[in-house]
């Protein structure tokens, strides 16, 4: 853990997340607690728990892992969404170019073709299909 962790821990605006940094610690604690629970179950219900305790341990560890992974995934989605919003704001303010450099299409002499993103200059209605109303 570094100084940014403590800075983010006391960030009351919740602009930065600490979940990805502490998820490993929580997973380790969950495995230890589930292990202790399984041992207590093993000694409390000895004959029956020889089968139930290890199966329950595996199932609970898998569920703990899945819940922590989904929480971390949600936090990463939120962080990436924030980055995309910042990039969009910069794009609209003019700080970054709107489009990356690319080859521009060549203009053709055909009057019925238009460059992409532009409507055609003239439309011949005689060739348009008629729709009954």
N, C-alpha and C positions, 0 to 999 in steps of 0.2 A: 504494500500500500504506500502510496506517495502522498505528497502534499496536496495534489489535485483531488485525491479521494476525500480528504477532510474539507477542502474547499467546496466540493460538490455535495458533501454530506449536509452542510449547513447552508445550502442554496435554497432559500425559501420560495424562489420563483419556479423551481423544478424545471429549469432549462437543460440541465445535464442529469444523466441517470447514473446511479451507482450499481444498479442491478447486475450488469455484466461483470463488474469487478468483484462482487461478493457472491456470485452464484456458485462458484466452486466451494466456498466456505460453507454455504448453506447445504450443498449437496453432501459434503463430507459429514456435517452434523446430522443430516437426515439418515445417512447410512449407519452412523454410530447409534443413533436412537433406535432405528429399526432393528439393528443387531442386538441391542440390549433388550428390546421388547421380545425378540425371537428367543433369546436365551432364557428370559423369565418364563415365557410360554413353554419352552422346552422342559424346564424343571417343574413347573406347576402342573402340567398335564402330561407327565412323562410318557406313558405308553402310546397315547394318541398323537402326541406332538412330534414324535420322531419323523412322521411324514408331513404333518401340517406345518410345523415350524419352518423348515427350509423352503417349502413352497411359498408360504406366506412372506418370508423374507425376500425371495426373488420378486414376487409380485409387487410388494410394497416399494422395493428399490426401483423397479421399472416405473411405477407410477410417480414416484418422487422425481426421477430423472425426466420423465415426460413433462411434468408440470413445470420444472425449472427450465427445461429447454424451451417450452412454449412462452414462458415469461420473458426469457432472454430474447427470443425471436420477436416478440412484440416490442421490446425496448429498441431493438435494432431497426425495426420498421419505423418507429417513431423518430429515431435519430436520422435515418435516411430521408424520411419525409421532411424533416426540418432542413436538411441540407438542400433538398430539391426546392423548397420554398425560398431559401436564401439565394440559390442560383437564379431562380425565376425573377426575384426582385432585382437582382443585379442586371439581368438581361433586359428587363423593362426600363431600368434607369439608364441603360446605355453603357454600363461598365464593361460588359463582355459582348462580343459579337453575337448577333442573333442566330446565325447559322455558321457552321464550320465552313472553311474554304472548300469549294467543290467546283467541278466543271459546270459551266452554264450551258444549257442546250442551245444549239444553233437555230437561228430563225429560218423557217422554210418559206418558200414563195406561195404556198397554198393558203388561200384566204380562209378556208374552213378550219384550219388547225390553229389552236391558240397555245401559248406557253402554259405550263401547269400553273394553277392558282389564279388564272385570269379567264374571265368569260370570253367567249368568241365575239368578235367585233360585229358580225352580222350572221343571222340565222335565216336560212331559207325555209319558210313555213310550208311551202308546197310539198316538201319531202317528209314533213313530220307526220307521224301516224295520227289519224283522227280518233278521238275517244268520244263515245256517245255519252250524253249527260242525262 
